[in-house]
């Protein structure tokens, strides 16, 4: 499926955007959920994914994070998404709020989190309104319905390359990146496998438009190289739905 995403680059001398947007919150759910009894999530290599499927609203999972590293955390690749789900992040070390998201993809949450500490992060899922934590119990003689890949939310943790900064600016069409420079600029586009897709040069221009014809990978790395500076930008495919098959 062809997916056009306009990227307007105004060079490299000055960036006109907050290139790394850490999604701290204007609202969040309280740190009162039940532990989901899952293994600790961990990702130690760029674009390496760790995940599990057994998270329900009212529960929390834990992940090991390293201070200064950036992670994608979310549920966007879940098999279903009929409910409006909120996600709150808390430090297990001191209970401090670390992040919150609602409705990043439909009614499911996802965010890019830059760790402020090294240790254990709680990832809470709640339904809209932060309803009371659920208890997975059953009446005598009834079977407990355990979470699994069919009826649980797919919660994932992905480590992102630290030398690339996420673009999270204002959306025009799909996404637009803006830079200023009157220098000659060279930019390379890489996929999340670090395979170079193409390379182009813009000569002494204050404005140009580059179009990605097809976006099959989840992330694209843009290296914009000028005479006196280099910008490394992480571009997230807004329509990524997971690998087929």
C-alpha positions, 0 to 999 in steps of 0.5 A, a space after each residue: 500500500 502506497 503511503 505518502 508522507 511529506 517531509 519538508 526540510 529547511 536545512 540544518 543550521 537551526 531546528 524549528 521543532 522540539 525534536 524529542 518530545 517526551 510525553 509527560 502528562 496532563 492526566 494519568 491514572 493512579 498507581 493502584 493496579 494489580 501486578 500481571 505476574 509476567 516476566 520483566 520486559 527488557 530491550 538492550 539492542 536498537 529496535 529489539 522488541 520484547 513483549 507479552 500478550 497477557 495485560 488487562 486494564 487494571 493490571 501493570 507490567 514491569 520493564 527494566 529501563 536504563 537512564 538516558 535510553 529511549 523506548 517505544 512502549 505501547 499496545 498499538 499492535 494488539 489484536 483488538 482495540 474495542 475499549 478506550 485504554 489509558 497507559 500510565 508509567 511509574 517508577 517502581 523505585 520511588 513511585 514518581 510519574 514517568 509518562 502517560 498516553 491515551 489514544 495514540 492509535 485509535 483508542 489504544 495508547 503508545 508513547 516514546 519514553 526517555 528513561 530518567 532513571 535506571 531500574 524498574 518501570 511500571 506500565 499500567 493499563 486502565 480503561 477510560 476513567 481509571 476504573 478500579 483494578 480488576 480481579 481475575 477470579 472465578 466463582 466456585 466451579 467456574 474456570 478463570 479466563 486467563 489472558 492470552 494472545 487472543 483476549 489480552 493486550 499486546 504490550 511491547 517495549 522497543 529500544 530506540 537508537 540513542 543517537 537519533 532523535 524522534 520527530 514529533 512535531 506538528 502534523 501537516 498532511 502526515 508529518 513535516 520536518 522543518 529545518 533552516 539552512 542556506 548550505 548544501 545538504 545531503 540526506 540519507 534515508 535508512 529503514 529500521 534495519 539500517 538499510 540505506 533506501 536512498 541518498 539525495 543532495 540539495 544545493 544551497 536551498 532554504 526549502 525543499 520537499 522530500 516524499 517517501 513513496 512507500 513506508 513498509 517499515 516501522 521506523 526510518 532514520 534520516 541523516 541530514 548532513 551539512 557543512 557544519 552540522 549533522 542531524 539524525 532524525 527518527 521518523 515513525 511510520 504513523 500507519 504501521 500495523 505490524 508484520 504480516 504473516 
